[in-house]
């Protein structure tokens, strides 16, 4: 069955590409039908990707998230799920263009890579690791969603268009994405800390990855408070969401690929 | 005209200030961003920071390299002030709990963070870390920092893959206070020994040479290690006083070079009836010393005798259970805050504006 993982992944990539084109058409033609088709395509892509993920999980015997291919795969899956949540709940329509474009980039960057699942390091063989990873990437996905909505907020402010949600809804979506991301990332930090304690004997490490994870947490904790300060609402919050995503990207990819840490990606 | 609030009220307002929290969090964030890179690119100063408690590291390494480590003091101060600010916010909320009970989730997260921070400070001051301690079978290891407490390795079994890759290290250990057994368990990867803030985790394992096996013509083999004593038919007695896996002669003294097998040597004592005692070094790669030959002892080294040891990390953090309580409060707070968030969204409630 594992041989179907890559065709399923290609199918997901095609669905996401078609969805992006659908959202582009929706932005241009203001067609509700096109937005509906694009949402259906995202849902189909996500189901195909879920199938691929399940096949990989079944073949490995553990959630395969230990190298760049599999973490980007899982990140993309989480991002599509996050988008589906927001679109099904708020019908954000063309606002999905940007986040699905980010997702498409993620998928496109992993397709040429080797999909082989590396052997699990013994210390990763614990449910705490699985929980740590699930909450980490769903948190990252929410922060990516907040980033996308932040960009759209600035766009809507500079060039108002009826195809995008109004500023009030975008602000609410941004705050919700940050709050959910913060909650999920807090859970990730907590499970990571418990796991570190039983694996290494301490719950906080001064390794660069752990320090930057703390920075991400502190940054978004600050954002959860900043929404109560008038000056930081709306535009300020959108800018903070974009800055926060830069911190997330450095924590995930920058440290994993450029620096030596206790969370290597390859 | 409204009267100016008293100094104590203004001070309390400052301590509970949301803007102060944002300023402190921003300062700590920017400082940690820059500082983490300093840490990463100076492993000679920061490389062992996780092997010691923060206070021990500061006393041994940090204070000696202030040019690179000053930011850590400032970062710790900002985080401490943020912790105090968070605690003040929580106390302030407690005083208004009847009116603001809907914020229970958010303030449980605040209290949880304060507890985790307090636990970390407590552990840094009162705890200790012994990194990569070799433990030999049935040799109690005195735990420095916990007087009268010992750790004994009762059994050790490494698990290797078909290719020889280590998969796990299973050590059955017993924690003792004097002769009293406090805890006994089998530890392996992700399954440590936990006892009142003490945590023992496996790190690695190794083996060293404890002695040598000899061949005796017509008598089979003979294992000799430090402390071995052999009585021969002629009435002579051979005792091994010391064994070095790698030794060298410096002047007229024999010194140990290391624990790896190199130039093995034994300090022997030979007692024979009616003769003076002989005591001397036998380098195993060389010929048998003449006094042994003349006593009729014929032995030839054939193979080293190894003993396996388990390498464990023994950490003590009295604040770990408080940190866990803080973590549970944070998770509980998150669940309540999420429920409250969606309830507010349903009601069309908007965030407070200050």
Interface residues (C-beta under 8 A of the other chain):
Chain A: X122 X123 X125 X126 X128 X172 X175 X176 X179 X180 X183 X186 X187 X190 X193 X194 X195 X197 X198 X199 X200 X201 X202 X203 X204 X205 X206 X207 X208 X211 X212 X214 X215 X218 X219 X221 X222 X225 X226 X227 X228 X229 X230 X233 X259 X260
Chain B: X18 X19 X21 X22 X25 X26 X28 X29 X32 X33 X35 X36 X37 X39 X40 X46 X49 X50 X109 X120 X129 X166 X167 X168 X189 X190 X191 X192 X194 X199 X200 X201 X313 X314 X315 X317 X320 X323 X324 X327 X330 X331 X334 X337 X338 X341 X345 X351 X352 X353 X354
